[in-house]
Amino acid sequence: MSNDVPTEVKVSLRDGHHTADHAISAAHHDPLAVTNPDPTLYNDDLAPLPHGKRKWGAFAIFNVWSNDIQSLVGYTLAATLFTTSGLNGWWVFAGIVLAGFIVMLLVNLTGKPSVKYGIPYPVMARAGMGVRGAQFPALVRATVAIFWYGAQTYFASTAVALLITATTGYRGGGSFLGLSSVGWISYLIVAAFQLGLFLRGIDWITRFLNWAGPLVYLVMVALMVVIWNEAGSGLLTELGNIFAGSGGDGGSSLSAFVSVVGTMVAYFAAVVINYGDFSRFVRTERRMTWGNFFGLPVSLTVFSFLALVITAGTGVLFGKPLTNPSEIIDRVDNTWLTVVAALTFFAATVGINLVANFIPPAYDLANTSPDIISARGGGIITAAVAFVVGALWVPVISHLGLAKFVDTLGALLAPLYGIMVIDYYLVRKQRLNVQDLFSAEPGGTYYYFRGWNPRALAAFGLAAVFSVSTVWAPSMKDLTGFAWIFGAAIGGALHYLLMRWTTPGGARTY
């Protein structure tokens, strides 16, 4: 990501300053400036970003996705799909790459309006959900992000624990909530480090990401070379058969393939929803599109290939495939590689955790009461709640299985994606009234019923019940791979039908 981050964001994240005063005077200088905004809907974190102050290019977007893919959770998920899907590893690889292209198309849709209007996700959601009703999807997104933040904090702590053990030889004694003393020390270090970095401002975060992303690829290549060298010719053989499917008809193979694609799409579901939080900083839509292409299908292809080779190599060396990078590095008899890899995976996981799971809920929580909560305050709330979630990862959440955890969160968010995209492209015809996005006056374009759009809420509720049921209901298990697709499609379709049915001539557009 570029170091040239818009001043508004630097200031708001650093000192929590938020006011509507400058909006009026700025109206004469930028067409996106808001005049007389409602203070309960506006602060500097939520205001439209002027085109002249957007500094990001394609590399900034590429870096967002690369760091998202390279986290410990991202690696573990990809490796788990290789080992548990029942498909040949190359079909899993193809499914992951296909998911990259699908996610690229999805974020191009959600990113476009934020590039055009300079608004973050919580404000964009007001168009379909209502200026007050947008608090609901923002809180849903914040809740999911906080869960992910806690989980990623735990995974990052495993790298720190590995580093402590490699340099001191101490593995810790005793156990509380599934973590040893070293585990708890590592968890506290990561939690404090992330909060401290966030409080320093987004400029520090972007610098952190700029070196963390490329370094992860270098370490993964080094790890692959070491494992390939130790596995020898057995690795090539293992690549062809270690992940061979258990058999079955074409229908079951197709279902397994779709499940792989669906799970990977669900992994990105959280960022897909609030992608506007990042695309609003991009200079042009074209640069956003190129950044998405190189950051998603291209980067995901390289990362998945490395994960495939490394996981296959661990099957040769250790008798079974290992899916946790920390465990793999711990077994490789190379102290220097262990230290460098542990630091690198820690940095990558912390980086994407801050960008994808910390900043979004900070915005979302600020959206609930802009006149009271700044992004800085929202970040502190996020850190406190996520600390508890991460502490419960081992004894509680991990027993769900990572794939089911990802699928559930994705299924919950999917209807919100469908509603937002359909509302903007089909209901609004790609036109928004920026002034009314920050107005709570009755009769405003997005006021609906006391600031809430009951039709959108009904569409979300019905779609979410169905999509989440495909993950948990035994009778619907064959549809699990379609959970995100069904949720988004049903949510969007219901929203469109309800809006057209109850609003003669369709919703007003500007």
N, C-alpha and C positions, 0 to 999 in steps of 0.2 A: 504494500500500500504506500502511496506517496506520503512524504513528510509534510507536504503543503496541505494541511487540513484547514478547512474554513475557520476563520477566527471565531465565529459565533459558537461553534462546537467546542473549541478549545476553552473559551471563557466559561461557557455554561457548565462544562464538566469539571472545570477546575474550581470555580468559586460558587457555583449554584445560582448565579445571578439570573433573574428572570423578570422581565417587565414588558408591558405593552406600550410604554411611552414612545419608544423610538419608531414604532410601527407607523404612526400617523405621519411623522415628518418624512419617513422613507418612502411614503406612497408616491411622492412626486418624482422619485428617482428610479423606481423599478415597478413594472406592471404587476409583479407578484406580491408586492407589499400589501399588507392588510390594514385597512383604515377602521378605527373604532372597534377593535376586537373585544369580544367578551373576555374579561380577565380570567374567568373560570374555564376558558377554552384555549388560552393562549399563553405561551412564554417563549423565550428565545430558543429553547430546544425544539419546539413544535412549529415555529414560524417558517413560512416558505423561504427557501434559500435562493437568493438572487443568482441569475446566471453568471454574472461577473465574478462571483466569489466561489465558484466551483472549480476545484483544482485537480480532481482525480482524472486519470486516464485509464486505458485498458489494463495497464500493469497493476494498478491499485485493485481493480476488480479481480484480476487473475490471482492476486495474492490473497484476497479474502477466501476464495474457493480452495486454493492450494492448502492453506492452513486448516481449513475445515476438513478436508480429506485426510490430511496427514496426522491427525490426532490419534492417540492410543485407542480411543473408542472406534474411530474410523477403520484402523487396521484390524482390530479385533473383530469387528463386524464383518469385514470382507473375508478374513480368514475363516470365521465361523461359517459363513455361507459356503465356502469351498469344502468344508469338512462335514457339514450336516445336511446339505440340500438333497443328497442322493443323486446328483448329476455329475457327469464328468467335469473336471475342473475347468476345461476350456469353455464349456457351455455356461458355467458360472461366470467366468471371465467375460463372455459375450453379454450376459445379462447385466453385469455391472456397468459395462461400457454403454449399453443401450439406455440404462437408467441415467447415465450422464447426459446423453442427448435429450432425453425427456425433461430432465430438470432444467437444462439450458433453455428449452422452449418455454417452460413454465415461468422461469424468472425473467425471461425477456418480456413476458406479458405483465408481470407485476412490477417490473422495474420501469417500464415505459412511462406511466403516468407520473411517477416521482421524478423522473428526469425532466418531464415537461413542466411540472408545477412546483418542484422543489420541496415537496412535503413528505414527511416520514409516514410509516405505516399507520400509527394510531389516528392521524388526521385523515389519511386516505380512507380508512374504515368508516369515517363519519358519513361518507356519501351514501353508502348502502345501509348502514345500521342506525343512522341518526347521530346528531351531534352529542347526545348523551348516551345513546345506545352503543356507540363505539367503545365505551368503557368496558363493555362486556367482552368483545373479542380481544381487546387489548389485555384484559386481565387473564383471559384464557391463554393467550400467547405468552404472557409473563409467567404464568404458572408452569407451562411446559418448559420455558427457558430456565426457570429456577430449578426444575427437576434435572434438566440436562446439565446445568451449571454444577449442581451438587455431584452428579455422577462423574462428570469430567474432572472435577476437583479430586475425587477419590482416585481416578485412573492416573492423574498426574502425580499424586502422592506415591503411587507404586514405583514410579521412576526415581523419585527422591529416596525412597526406602532402599531401592537397589543401589543407588549411589552411596548411601551411608554404609551399607553392608560391604560393598566392594572396597571402600577406602578404609574402613575400620575393622571389618570382620565381625562386627556385632550385629546379631539378628534380632535382638530384643527378647524379652521374656514376658510371660503372662499374656492375657488376652481380654479385651473388653469390646463388646459389639463386633467381634470378629477381627479386631486389629490388635497387633502386638504393640509394645511400647515404641518400637521404631516406626511402626505404621502410624501411630497417633502423632508422634513428633513430626513425621513427614507430612501428614495431613494438615497439621497446624501451620507448618512452614508454607505450604502451598496456599492455604486459605489467606494467610497474612500477606504473602507476596502479591497475590492477585488483587486484593483490596487496595494495597499500597500503590500498585501500578495504576489501577483505575483512578485513584484519587489524585495521582500526578497529572492526569489529563490524557486525552486521546492522542495527543502528539507523541507522548512516550509509548503508548500502546502500538502505534503504527511503526515507530522505529524498531520496537521489539519484534514485530511481525516481519519486517523487511529482511532481517538476517535469519530468523528462525525458520521460515519456510524453505529457502534453498538449502539450508544446512541439513534439514531432515532428509532430503533426497540424497545428499552426499553420504550420510550415515547409512541409509537403507541400501544404497549401492555397495558400500563397504561391507555391510552385514551379509548381503547376498553373495559377494565374492568369497568371504570367509567360509560361509556355509557350503557354497558350491565346491570350494577347494577341498573341504573336509569330506563332503559326501561323494565326491568323485563322479564316475560315470553312472553311479546308481541314481543320481538326481534326474538325469534325462529319462531313465526308465520310470522313475517315480512320477514324473510329470504326466506320463501317459496313462498311468493306471491307479495311482494312489487315491484319486477322487472319482474313480469309476462308479457309475450309478449302480444301484442294487438291482436293476432290472425294472420290469414293469412295462405297461403298454404305453403307447404314444400319448394317450390322454394324461396319464400321471406325470410323464416327463414334461409335457407342456405346462401342466399345473405347477410343477416344481420350478420351471424356468420363469413363469410369470410371478411366482412367489419371490424369487430372487430379485427380479426387477422391481416388484412392488415394495419390498423391504428396503432396498437402496433408495428408492424415491422417498419413502417415509423417513429415512435417515436425514434427508435434506429438508423435510417438510417445514420445520420451524423457520429456517432461513428463507425458504421459498415464500412464506407468508409475509415476513417483514423485510423482504429484500429492498423495499423502497427506502429503508433507513440508511442503506448504503448507496443505492443508485442516485439518490438526490444530490450526491456530491460529484457526480460525473459530468464532464463538460458537455458531451453529446451522447445521443442514443447509440450512434455507431460505435463509439469507444466502449460503451457498456456491452454491446453485443459481441465485440471481439474479445473483450475480457472474459465474458461468460463462456465463449467457445474454448479458449485456451485454458481457462480455469476449471471447466467441468469435464467435457468428454476427453479432451487431450490429457489434462493432468490426472484424471481418474484412470485413464488407460495405463499410463506409466506407473502410477501407484499400485494399481491392481496387479499388473504384471510382476512387479517386485514382490508384492505380498504373496502371489501365487508361487513364485520360485522359492522364496524363503520358507513358506509353510510346507511345501513339498520336501525341501531339504531337511527340515526338522523331523519329518516322518522317517527319512532314511537314517538320520543320526541318532534319534532318541526313541525310535520304535513307535512313535505316534506323533501326529501333527500337533504343533503347539500354536495357539492363536493369540497369546498375549506377548507383545514384543518384550516386555520386562522379563518374562520367564525365559524367552529365547536368549536374550542377552546374558542373563544370569548363568545359563548353561554353556555359553561359548567361553572357552578358556582363554580369554584375552582381556586383561585388566584395563588397558587403555581404551579398547573398544567399548568395554562396559561403561567406563566413566563418561566418555564422549557421547555415547548413544543415550545414556540415562539423562544427561543434561539436555540433549537435543530433543528427545521425546517429551521431556518435561516442558521445555520452552514452547514446542509446537502445540501441546495440549492446552497450556495456559493461554497462549495467544488466541487460539480460536475460541476458547472459553470466554475470554473477555469480549471479543467481537460479536460472536453469535449468541452467547447466552448471558452476557452481563449488560451490554449497552442496550439491546432491545427491551428487556424488562425495565431498565432505568427509564427509557422513553415511555413505556407503557404505563408504569406507575405514575410518572409525572403527568400523563394524560388524564388520570383520574381526578386530580386536583392541581392543575397547573399553577394556581395562585398560591399554593402551599408547598407542593413537592417539586423540587427541581430534579434534574437527571442525577445529580450527585446524591440527593436524598434517596431517590429510587434505587440507586446502586447499593447504598448501605443497607437498605431493607432487603434487597436481593441477596446480598452476601450473608446476612444473618439467617434467613430462612434456608438458603441453599446449604449452609454449613450443617444444619440438622439433616437435610436430605442425604448429603454425601456420607455423613456418619452412619446412616442406616443402609447404605448400599450393600454391604456384605451380609448382614443378618437378615435383611428383608427384601430389598428390591432385586438383588441379583438372582434370587430364587425364581423370579418370573422368567428368566432367560433374556438375554440381550435383544434377540430378534423380536420377542413378544413385547418387550418394553418399548422398542422403537416403533413397532407396528401400532401399538395402542396410542402413543402420543401423536403419531402421524394421522391415525384415523380420526382423532379428536379435532385436529387442525384442518383437515381436508375440506370440510364444508365451508369454512371461513374463506379459503382460497377460492372455491367455486363462486361464492356469493360476491366477493370483491371483484373478480375478473368479469363475470357476467354483468354485474352492475355497471362497471366502467365501460365495457366495450359494446354491450347490447342495449342496456337500459339508458345509459347516459350518452351513448354514441361518441365516447372519448372527449366529452366536454364537461368541465366542472366549473362551478361558481366558487372561486377561492374565497371571496369575502364571506359567503354564507357558511363555509366550513368552520368559520370562527365566530359565528353568530348564533345566539340562542333566542332570537326574536321569533315569536309565533308567526307562522306563515312563511318562514324561511325555507329555502329549497330542501334542506336536510333536517328540518325540525320534526316533521311527521307528527307523532302523537306524544306531546310533552318531551320532545327530543329523542324519542325512541321509535324505531321502525318495527312494529310487531310482525310484519310479514317476513322480514329478514330473520328475526329471532325464531319464528316458526320453521322457516326453511332450515336454519342451522340445527334446531332441536331434532327434527325428524331425520335429517341426514346423518347427524352424529350418532343417534341411537342405532341406526342400521350399520354404519361403518364400524363402530366400536364392537357391535355384536359379532361381526365377521371374525374378529380376533378372539373373542372369548366364548361364544356359543358353540358347543361341540357340533351341533347340527349344521353349522355354517363354516366349519373349518376349511372346506375346499375353496372358500371365497376370501380367505385371509390375505392372499397375495394381491387381491383386488381392492383391499380396504380403502386405501387412499384414493384410488380412481373412483370407486363408488361414492365415497363421501363427497369428493369435489364435484362430481357430475350431478349427483342428486341434489346437493345443496344449491348449486348454480341453477339447475333446471327449475327447482321449486321457487327459488327467488324470482326468476324471470317470469314464471307463470303467475305467481301471486302479484307481482308488481304490475303486469299487463292486465290482469283480471280485475284488480281493484282500482286501478288508475286509468280512467278513460284517456286513450291516446298515448298511454305510457307516461313514464316519469318526465318531469320537466328537465330540460338540458340547457346549458348556456355555453 
